[in-house]
Each structure stands twice: as C-alpha cells, then as structure tokens.
Amino acid sequence: MLRITNLPILLALSASLSITACKNKGGDTGDTGPSFDLDADADADADADADADADNSVHNMAPTVVISSPEDGDIFDEGEEITFYATIADDNDNVSMIQLEWLSDVDGTLNDEPSEDTELSFTTDDLGPGRHVISLEAIDTDGELGSTTVMITVEDDGQSDDDDDDDDDTPISEDDADGDGFTVEEGDCNDSDWWSYPGAEEYCDGQDNDCDGDSDEDYWDSLESNDVLGMAIDLGELDYDGVSGETYMIDITDLSLHNSEDEDWFRFDADDDIYDDIELSVTYSGSEDLEVTLQLYKLDWDTTIPWEEITGSGDLTLTEGGSIWATDEDIWAVRVLPATDDTLDCETLYSLHIEA
C-alpha cells in the first residue's frame, strides 16, 4: 500500500500522480523541507495574465466530427453491408478542404474520399470478422485534427458451405463456443463472448477481455487498486500537532473511475487533540457529465456508515467542523464511487482537494 506522508508526497507519487501540498500559517516562511507553493491563487493569476499578454489571437479549433451510424456496440455478420454516416463542421475551412479518413483498427483505411457536404457517408460489405474500433479523422488546412470513434463487431459464425447445398460443411466446435480460437480449457474466461480470450486487447467495457482476472486495467489510474476500505490509499497525518489555526492541504489528481463497479478510497489522520478543533474539507472536481457520490467516513465512529455524503457532478464539497472538546475525531476516510450504472468513459479524470 502506498503511504503519502506530509513531506515526501511529491517524491512518492512523482512518477505518475501530481500531488501538491502546502501548509498555511500567517507569517511563517521557515524552511520545513521540500518547497511548496504557499500562494497558488496568486501564481495562477500571474500565469493567466502572462498567457493573455503573450497571445491575444483566436486559436483555430479542430474540426468537429460526429458518427451517427453505425452506433457504438452494433453487431454485424461477415459480408453484411454496413453504411457509415457522419457529420462534420469546421470554423476555419470549407468542408471540401478537410482531409477525411475512415479507419478500422482491424482493416486499416476504409474510405478517404473528400466531401462537398457537411453530411458524409459510404457503404461497404468488406469488413473482416472481429471487434473493430472505427474512427473518422478530419484534418483542416492548419493541421488541426478532429476525430471520433465507435466500436462495432463483425461476427464470423465459423461455418462454410463450399458446395452451395445450403448445408454447413464445417460445424462450430462445441469446445470453442464463441469461435474466438480458445476453449475454456485453454483459458477462455468467457466462452460466450468473442471479444474475451487470453491475450485479447483490453477495452474500456467493464469486461475482462484478456482473461487475466482484471477488468479495464489498461485504464486504471496509478493508485489502483483501492476499491475497498482495507485497500484505501493512506495519506498519512494531515495536521500539525499543538498549533491552532494551521491548515494542511493536499491535492490528488489524475484519478479515474473506469467502470460502474470501480471505487476509490483514501484515508488520513486528522490528529484530533483536546482544544484542537478540526476543520475538514474534501472537494471532488470532475466532469459535469459524470454523476458520482462523495462520502466522508469518521472511522473512529463507524467504518460502514458515511458521516457525510453528497451526490452530483462537477465540483462537490463535504465539510466537518468537529468538536473542540472531542479527542476521537482522528481517522477519516474518503470514498468516491459512480452514482449510476451508466457506462463510464475510462479516460475521464477527476481530482480531490483535502484540507485538515
């Protein structure tokens, strides 16, 4: 388990996780070890002013492309005619000047004809069997690239009829029920799913595609797996002993919820002492399109019932003032989990800001 202490936070996670920490105390600028930014807001304002002075021009946006057919998850038979349909828009160029290319990660380029219209389409019956990630790429005259993808399946039933007698000459093997080339004895963890077999590419679909026992592991953030309290990431002690009014802050970024079953747990020590009134604040910042539940657990009280919780999207904050007379408000846990069973975008990231 990874332990984040007060001082070596940047060293512990610098390879894959951006964490910043700072101690705010009026008038105290003494050397406490690694240097942290004590005035992030001022630095951010200065950077923003510098950026504004450096470039007042309007940046050319990449083309916008939307595939409306086929839809994500559609399944076709090998040899079936498939119509691909999309729309395109660009703020810089006429559509006829946009370089277009339809691609399959299985079959390569499918179509690269230019279009005179914002609506474009083509038809083919030549896709090979397998799981295809279909992408449409559009490049304008400034080199800006816009793209979008859908995932479809072309199924091979494993049968052939070489003598045209309407009888199947080669029946599907009863040992390999889904025709993916692997039997259960050979390690196929889902012999009813053509996309799942040993060594298969891992997709963001909540399934164990490569049969290694994990789902979506190629999309895990660097702190996985912390799906239960017993595997919570330990942030250490977020408090300074015996000094009233001090605040310790920590930011944890580049976190993800890769499927509807994924959870992220973190725990920390608020070091509650008598006459030391704790002030906790936990802020989640993420996509407006992803609804999550943020929970704060007081582990000194109960490990199964959240002390505070909130559900929503975007920015969510929980606070706890504690009691100046209490000494049993030391150990706390933060839990982040999807609020719905909707399919998640594995590349959607979020961050946590914790103060104690």
Secondary structure, DSSP 8 states (H G I E B T S, - for coil): --B--SSTHHHHHTTT--EEEEEE-TT-----SS---S-HHHHHHHHHHHHHHH--S------EEEEEES-TT-EEETT--EEEEEEEE-SSS-GGGSEEEEEETTTEEEE----SSSEEEEEES---SEEEEEEEEEE-TT--EEEEEEEEEEE--S---TT-SSS-SS---SSSTT-SS--TTTT-S-TT-TT-STT----SSSS-TTSSS-SSGGG--TT----SGGG-EEEEE-S-TT-TT-EEEEEEEEEE--STT--EEEEEE----TT----EEEEEE--TT--EEEEEEETTT-SSS-SEEEEESSEEEEEE---TT-----EEEEEEEESS-S---TT-EEEEEEE-
